[in-house]
């Protein structure tokens, strides 16, 4: 007979207040699941995300055990020469023992609510094509023809991920219209 465990609770933290045991669990998971983010000069990376992106962590925890994690970052992107402040969920993960119970779905919905209430010009996320339906269930729209160009001027590459959006302000309409004919420019992939 399975023993009952601790209650699973939702918590959220600024990056500075994110408890070290939870941060380490998320970081270890990311190192194993997305090793390409921890190679070359990032081989000894000890942060989940660049603090300059102002990460805000949404988590489900059981005591001090991390069950599921998502962070929302804030950054600036460019389309057709215009800059936009965006918020984006990233570092979405659920530990294997808890998969299939909807923890990431709940975090995705909470992130969408938080982004909708933010001052961001638009909500954006980049993901693998296989995840489009997961994010669409929380109201994200697939920007079908969007091209994502990442990197500093002169050293850019086209990102293989797909782009999903959610309108959050009056500037969202212009962003979406320009995105039909111009690439999204980001300084680096997140």
Backbone bond lengths (Angstrom), bond angles and torsions (degrees), N, CA, C in turn:
res aa  C-N    CA-C-N  psi(-1)  N-CA   C-N-CA  omega(-1)  CA-C   N-CA-C  phi
1 X - - - 1.453 - - 1.531 109.85 -
2 X 1.330 115.61 131.98 1.460 120.67 -178.78 1.525 110.28 -72.11
3 X 1.335 115.17 131.92 1.460 121.09 177.98 1.527 109.44 -78.85
4 X 1.341 117.64 137.86 1.469 118.39 176.99 1.526 110.00 -66.99
5 X 1.326 115.38 140.49 1.460 120.60 179.25 1.514 110.63 -100.09
6 X 1.308 115.92 -174.17 1.467 118.98 177.15 1.531 110.52 -65.89
7 X 1.299 115.31 157.00 1.463 121.32 178.79 1.533 109.64 -67.08
8 X 1.316 116.22 138.58 1.467 121.02 177.45 1.528 107.45 -88.74
9 X 1.340 115.54 126.02 1.466 121.68 -175.35 1.524 111.13 -125.00
10 X 1.337 114.96 150.18 1.466 121.21 173.27 1.517 108.41 -85.95
11 X 1.338 116.34 137.96 1.464 122.50 173.94 1.522 107.98 -142.63
12 X 1.333 116.08 155.44 1.466 119.75 173.87 1.509 109.31 -139.29
13 X 1.339 114.34 149.53 1.459 121.08 -173.01 1.521 110.89 -146.40
14 X 1.339 115.14 145.66 1.459 119.10 163.95 1.519 106.48 -68.62
15 X 1.311 118.31 164.43 1.457 120.81 -179.18 1.526 111.27 -61.49
16 X 1.330 116.51 -39.47 1.470 120.64 -178.36 1.524 111.74 -66.45
17 X 1.328 117.49 -30.85 1.468 121.31 -176.90 1.531 113.49 -95.12
18 X 1.328 117.77 -1.98 1.464 120.96 -177.52 1.530 108.86 -64.08
19 X 1.330 118.90 119.43 1.470 120.58 -176.47 1.531 112.23 -59.00
20 X 1.314 115.70 137.32 1.460 121.58 -176.55 1.526 113.53 -55.25
21 X 1.349 120.37 -42.97 1.480 118.03 178.79 1.538 112.80 -60.52
22 X 1.323 117.55 -37.23 1.467 120.78 178.67 1.521 110.62 -72.41
23 X 1.319 116.86 -41.02 1.468 121.50 178.57 1.527 110.30 -59.30
24 X 1.334 116.61 -45.28 1.466 120.22 -179.38 1.523 111.80 -64.69
25 X 1.335 117.52 -39.35 1.464 120.04 178.08 1.528 111.08 -64.01
26 X 1.341 116.78 -43.80 1.470 120.19 178.53 1.527 110.02 -64.41
27 X 1.316 117.43 -43.93 1.462 121.66 -179.34 1.528 111.06 -62.25
28 X 1.316 117.70 -44.06 1.471 120.64 179.05 1.526 110.87 -63.07
29 X 1.314 116.89 -41.94 1.466 120.17 178.50 1.523 110.37 -61.20
30 X 1.321 116.94 -45.96 1.458 121.09 -179.05 1.531 111.52 -63.69
31 X 1.327 117.50 -38.91 1.475 121.18 179.61 1.520 111.18 -60.70
32 X 1.325 116.64 -35.78 1.464 121.11 -178.37 1.532 111.01 -82.32
33 X 1.329 117.31 -42.42 1.460 121.82 -174.42 1.527 113.13 -78.01
34 X 1.332 117.27 -38.15 1.461 121.85 -179.69 1.529 109.82 -123.49
35 X 1.335 117.55 67.05 1.473 119.84 -175.05 1.525 113.81 -61.75
36 X 1.348 117.11 -23.85 1.467 119.13 -179.64 1.526 112.26 -63.28
37 X 1.306 118.24 -20.90 1.465 121.14 177.08 1.521 113.10 -82.28
38 X 1.334 115.94 -1.68 1.464 121.20 -176.12 1.532 110.15 -130.44
39 X 1.336 115.85 43.96 1.458 121.04 -179.98 1.519 109.52 -121.93
40 X 1.311 115.99 171.70 1.466 120.92 177.51 1.512 111.29 52.98
41 X 1.336 117.43 -128.31 1.464 119.68 -178.33 1.539 112.39 -67.28
42 X 1.318 117.79 -14.31 1.472 121.03 179.01 1.535 112.68 -97.08
43 X 1.322 117.00 9.95 1.465 120.72 -175.91 1.531 112.92 -57.79
44 X 1.318 117.28 -34.34 1.460 121.26 -179.84 1.528 112.03 -106.95
45 X 1.319 115.90 22.04 1.469 121.84 179.30 1.530 109.61 -54.53
46 X 1.326 116.63 131.38 1.460 120.40 -178.62 1.530 112.63 -122.09
47 X 1.311 115.67 22.16 1.463 120.37 176.39 1.525 109.09 -129.51
48 X 1.321 115.47 149.99 1.459 119.87 179.86 1.523 108.99 -69.22
49 X 1.321 115.76 -49.43 1.459 122.81 -177.88 1.521 108.55 -141.61
50 X 1.306 116.50 153.10 1.455 121.87 175.43 1.528 109.30 -53.45
51 X 1.339 118.68 122.14 1.466 121.03 -179.69 1.532 113.12 -58.28
52 X 1.342 117.32 -23.27 1.456 120.76 177.34 1.526 113.02 -64.30
53 X 1.326 117.26 -16.32 1.467 121.86 177.66 1.532 111.54 -88.54
54 X 1.302 116.84 7.26 1.478 124.86 176.53 1.540 112.19 48.44
55 X 1.332 117.87 56.57 1.464 119.30 -177.87 1.520 112.80 -62.65
56 X 1.313 114.58 142.53 1.468 122.48 174.97 1.530 105.53 -126.68
57 X 1.320 116.82 122.46 1.460 122.31 -171.71 1.522 112.05 -95.95
58 X 1.326 116.26 131.47 1.462 124.06 171.45 1.523 105.57 -114.34
59 X 1.325 116.71 127.67 1.465 119.59 -175.26 1.520 111.02 -141.47
60 X 1.325 114.30 155.21 1.455 122.36 163.51 1.517 105.64 -111.56
61 X 1.320 116.19 131.25 1.458 121.88 -177.91 1.521 109.93 -132.49
62 X 1.330 114.31 153.38 1.461 122.56 171.54 1.518 105.50 -119.67
63 X 1.323 116.49 97.57 1.470 119.88 -172.07 1.514 108.52 66.07
64 X 1.338 116.11 -119.59 1.467 120.05 177.62 1.529 112.10 -101.85
65 X 1.337 116.68 8.49 1.463 120.91 -179.83 1.521 110.23 -92.94
66 X 1.309 116.50 125.23 1.459 122.03 177.49 1.523 109.60 -74.82
67 X 1.320 116.09 127.02 1.463 122.18 177.87 1.523 109.59 -99.53
68 X 1.342 116.37 -49.87 1.460 121.46 -176.42 1.529 109.14 -150.13
69 X 1.311 116.92 146.56 1.468 122.59 -175.22 1.523 110.39 -138.49
70 X 1.324 115.74 144.54 1.459 124.39 171.16 1.520 105.46 -150.99
71 X 1.308 116.04 140.15 1.462 117.72 172.74 1.513 109.21 -124.79
72 X 1.314 114.95 150.09 1.462 122.25 176.46 1.517 106.58 -108.29
73 X 1.315 115.61 126.34 1.466 119.79 177.25 1.530 108.79 -109.91
74 X 1.320 114.87 157.89 1.463 122.26 177.90 1.521 107.55 -123.84
75 X 1.323 116.01 128.38 1.459 120.01 -179.55 1.527 109.32 -152.17
76 X 1.310 115.83 -179.88 1.465 122.35 178.28 1.528 108.64 -116.05
77 X 1.321 115.28 136.40 1.465 121.92 176.08 1.523 107.68 -126.96
78 X 1.335 115.61 168.79 1.464 120.79 -179.26 1.518 109.84 -129.19
79 X 1.321 116.53 137.97 1.461 123.26 171.00 1.525 106.68 -137.05
80 X 1.328 116.94 124.76 1.459 122.74 178.10 1.531 111.59 54.52
81 X 1.320 116.27 39.30 1.458 121.23 176.87 1.514 115.30 81.95
82 X 1.328 119.39 -9.48 1.466 122.29 179.66 1.523 109.75 -96.56
83 X 1.333 115.76 136.97 1.462 121.02 177.67 1.517 110.16 -91.59
84 X 1.338 114.43 143.87 1.464 121.65 179.16 1.522 108.98 -134.94
85 X 1.328 115.66 137.47 1.466 119.36 170.83 1.516 107.51 -85.07
86 X 1.321 115.78 128.38 1.457 121.00 -178.25 1.526 110.07 -124.04
87 X 1.315 114.65 154.16 1.458 121.04 167.87 1.516 107.00 -119.63
88 X 1.336 114.65 142.53 1.455 120.18 -174.64 1.518 111.34 -143.82
89 X 1.339 117.40 133.54 1.460 118.77 170.41 1.526 109.23 -76.36
90 X 1.313 115.66 142.60 1.460 121.39 178.52 1.528 108.47 -152.94
91 X 1.303 116.19 175.49 1.473 122.18 179.66 1.523 111.49 51.33
92 X 1.331 115.43 45.23 1.467 121.43 -179.45 1.522 108.17 -84.78
93 X 1.335 116.42 124.40 1.457 120.13 -178.89 1.511 111.04 -156.87
94 X 1.324 115.18 150.27 1.463 122.90 171.47 1.515 106.92 -132.67
95 X 1.311 116.48 132.14 1.464 119.86 177.88 1.523 109.89 -61.42
96 X 1.337 117.27 142.92 1.472 121.28 -173.76 1.525 115.48 -51.56
97 X 1.320 119.03 -37.12 1.474 121.01 -178.11 1.524 112.47 -64.27
98 X 1.336 117.33 -17.60 1.462 121.18 -175.54 1.527 112.66 -112.80
99 X 1.320 117.55 4.11 1.458 120.33 -179.25 1.522 110.81 -69.62
100 X 1.323 115.04 150.60 1.459 121.05 179.38 1.518 113.82 87.40
101 X 1.333 117.03 -0.76 1.464 121.14 179.99 1.529 112.35 -102.96
102 X 1.331 118.40 1.69 1.459 121.87 174.88 1.517 116.17 86.24
103 X 1.346 118.49 14.29 1.471 119.51 -177.41 1.531 111.60 -65.58
104 X 1.318 118.34 -45.59 1.472 120.23 179.06 1.523 111.03 -66.39
105 X 1.323 117.08 -34.94 1.468 120.17 177.26 1.525 109.77 -61.97
106 X 1.321 116.85 -44.17 1.474 120.22 178.50 1.530 111.24 -62.40
107 X 1.338 116.28 -42.03 1.465 118.86 178.23 1.521 111.03 -65.61
108 X 1.321 117.49 -39.23 1.459 122.02 177.94 1.536 110.32 -59.68
109 X 1.323 117.36 -43.94 1.466 121.20 178.97 1.529 111.21 -65.29
110 X 1.326 117.34 -42.89 1.472 120.71 178.05 1.530 111.23 -64.41
111 X 1.329 116.48 -39.65 1.466 120.07 178.24 1.526 110.28 -63.62
112 X 1.333 116.95 -43.04 1.465 120.56 178.76 1.527 110.81 -59.78
113 X 1.327 117.70 -43.78 1.473 121.35 177.80 1.518 110.91 -60.91
114 X 1.327 116.94 -44.54 1.462 121.43 -178.50 1.533 110.60 -65.35
115 X 1.332 116.98 -43.18 1.463 120.79 179.29 1.524 110.66 -65.32
116 X 1.331 117.35 -40.49 1.473 120.89 178.93 1.526 111.99 -60.86
117 X 1.320 117.67 -31.92 1.474 122.29 -179.14 1.527 112.83 -88.87
118 X 1.323 117.39 -3.71 1.463 121.49 -175.53 1.522 111.51 -79.02
119 X 1.320 114.99 177.06 1.470 121.82 175.49 1.527 112.00 -91.23
120 X 1.334 117.18 6.79 1.467 120.50 -178.33 1.526 110.53 -63.05
121 X 1.334 115.23 148.66 1.462 120.37 175.96 1.521 111.15 -69.37
122 X 1.345 115.81 -33.57 1.463 120.85 -179.34 1.527 108.41 -161.38
123 X 1.326 115.88 152.38 1.451 121.37 172.26 1.518 108.37 -94.05
124 X 1.327 116.79 135.38 1.466 122.35 179.31 1.513 109.31 -133.69
125 X 1.304 115.53 150.38 1.457 119.15 166.14 1.505 109.18 -150.77
126 X 1.309 114.63 147.86 1.457 121.85 177.26 1.523 107.03 -114.62
127 X 1.326 116.00 135.87 1.461 119.49 -178.96 1.519 110.35 -153.84
128 X 1.312 115.13 170.54 1.463 121.03 174.10 1.523 108.48 -70.00
129 X 1.329 118.11 148.53 1.469 120.62 -179.80 1.532 114.00 -53.28
130 X 1.316 117.78 -32.14 1.466 120.95 -178.83 1.523 113.00 -65.46
131 X 1.333 118.32 -15.33 1.471 121.51 -177.49 1.526 113.92 -99.05
132 X 1.322 117.55 1.30 1.465 120.71 -177.60 1.530 111.18 -54.68
133 X 1.316 118.87 -50.11 1.466 121.43 -177.35 1.520 112.19 -62.64
134 X 1.325 117.45 -37.52 1.464 120.88 177.77 1.526 110.50 -56.52
135 X 1.324 117.00 -48.09 1.464 120.38 -178.22 1.530 112.48 -76.18
136 X 1.308 117.72 -31.59 1.473 119.89 178.62 1.523 111.31 -63.04
137 X 1.329 117.61 -29.85 1.470 120.32 178.12 1.528 112.24 -62.97
138 X 1.324 117.76 -20.18 1.469 121.79 177.14 1.522 111.52 -101.37
139 X 1.351 116.99 13.47 1.458 120.10 174.28 1.517 115.89 94.42
140 X 1.328 118.38 7.30 1.457 120.16 176.47 1.526 109.10 -77.19
141 X 1.323 116.34 144.61 1.470 122.21 179.54 1.517 109.56 -109.22
142 X 1.321 116.06 135.67 1.459 121.38 178.80 1.525 108.98 -78.33
143 X 1.311 116.89 123.01 1.465 122.56 175.65 1.531 106.42 -87.19
144 X 1.316 116.04 87.89 1.469 123.53 -168.20 1.514 114.51 -54.29
145 X 1.302 117.93 -44.95 1.459 120.32 -173.70 1.533 113.50 -99.07
146 X 1.302 117.36 11.47 1.463 120.14 -175.71 1.531 111.61 -71.21
147 X 1.311 114.37 139.27 1.460 122.36 172.72 1.523 107.23 -112.98
148 X 1.331 116.32 133.83 1.461 121.08 -179.71 1.522 107.72 -110.16
149 X 1.323 116.55 118.37 1.459 122.17 177.57 1.521 106.75 -109.87
150 X 1.331 115.88 120.87 1.467 121.53 -176.54 1.517 110.48 -114.22
151 X 1.324 115.29 155.79 1.453 121.64 174.19 1.511 113.17 106.19
152 X 1.323 115.32 164.09 1.466 120.20 179.66 1.525 111.17 -71.89
153 X 1.301 116.39 156.10 1.466 122.40 180.00 1.526 110.09 -50.47
154 X 1.320 116.50 131.58 1.453 121.64 -179.76 1.525 114.40 88.79
155 X 1.329 117.18 -12.65 1.472 121.45 -179.30 1.525 109.62 -136.77
156 X 1.312 116.44 47.86 1.461 120.32 -174.99 1.524 111.85 -94.50
157 X 1.300 115.11 162.55 1.456 122.74 173.44 1.522 107.70 -144.06
158 X 1.327 116.16 157.42 1.459 121.08 177.13 1.524 107.56 -92.63
159 X 1.312 114.90 126.52 1.463 122.16 -177.79 1.526 110.17 -77.07
160 X 1.316 117.01 139.54 1.465 121.93 -179.95 1.524 113.60 -81.07
161 X 1.326 117.76 -14.16 1.466 120.71 -179.03 1.525 111.12 -68.96
162 X 1.326 115.52 162.47 1.458 121.16 172.67 1.521 107.86 -95.86
163 X 1.310 116.13 161.20 1.462 122.10 -177.85 1.515 109.43 -112.16
164 X 1.331 115.32 134.28 1.457 121.69 172.76 1.520 107.45 -121.88
165 X 1.332 115.98 149.33 1.463 121.02 -175.24 1.520 110.78 -134.05
166 X 1.326 114.90 163.39 1.463 121.66 168.27 1.524 107.24 -149.11
167 X 1.316 115.36 130.11 1.460 121.26 -179.06 1.528 108.95 -71.06
168 X 1.336 115.54 132.55 1.463 120.61 -178.97 1.522 112.86 -130.07
169 X 1.340 117.19 -8.30 1.468 119.74 -176.03 1.522 109.68 -155.53
170 X 1.318 115.75 177.38 1.460 120.45 177.60 1.531 111.39 -67.46
171 X 1.335 117.81 -23.09 1.474 121.13 179.25 1.524 112.21 -77.08
172 X 1.316 117.68 -14.16 1.465 121.00 -177.97 1.522 112.17 -60.13
173 X 1.334 117.70 -38.77 1.472 121.15 -177.83 1.526 110.80 -61.70
174 X 1.339 117.32 -44.20 1.467 119.93 178.97 1.523 110.32 -64.44
175 X 1.336 116.63 -43.46 1.462 120.98 177.92 1.522 110.27 -54.96
176 X 1.324 117.05 -50.96 1.465 121.79 -177.01 1.527 111.95 -64.50
177 X 1.339 116.99 -38.27 1.469 120.28 178.24 1.529 110.42 -65.90
178 X 1.330 117.33 -45.42 1.463 120.46 179.36 1.523 111.96 -66.16
179 X 1.318 116.81 -32.28 1.464 121.37 -179.03 1.528 112.08 -65.30
180 X 1.326 116.97 -22.34 1.470 120.80 177.70 1.524 111.70 -64.00
181 X 1.359 116.96 -28.24 1.470 120.41 -173.25 1.525 114.04 -124.98
182 X 1.333 117.59 -4.67 1.467 120.97 -175.89 1.529 109.50 -135.92
183 X 1.333 116.91 146.97 1.467 118.81 179.66 1.534 112.08 -72.38
184 X 1.304 113.96 153.61 1.460 121.49 169.24 1.525 106.26 -80.29
185 X 1.322 116.87 128.59 1.477 122.11 178.89 1.512 109.35 -108.68
186 X 1.339 115.60 124.67 1.470 120.72 176.20 1.517 108.15 -126.96
187 X 1.318 116.18 147.91 1.461 120.42 -178.03 1.523 111.26 -65.82
188 X 1.349 116.26 -39.01 1.467 120.45 176.80 1.518 107.45 -160.23
189 X 1.317 115.59 157.03 1.459 119.22 178.14 1.523 109.13 -69.28
190 X 1.337 115.29 147.03 1.463 118.27 177.96 1.490 110.85 -118.53
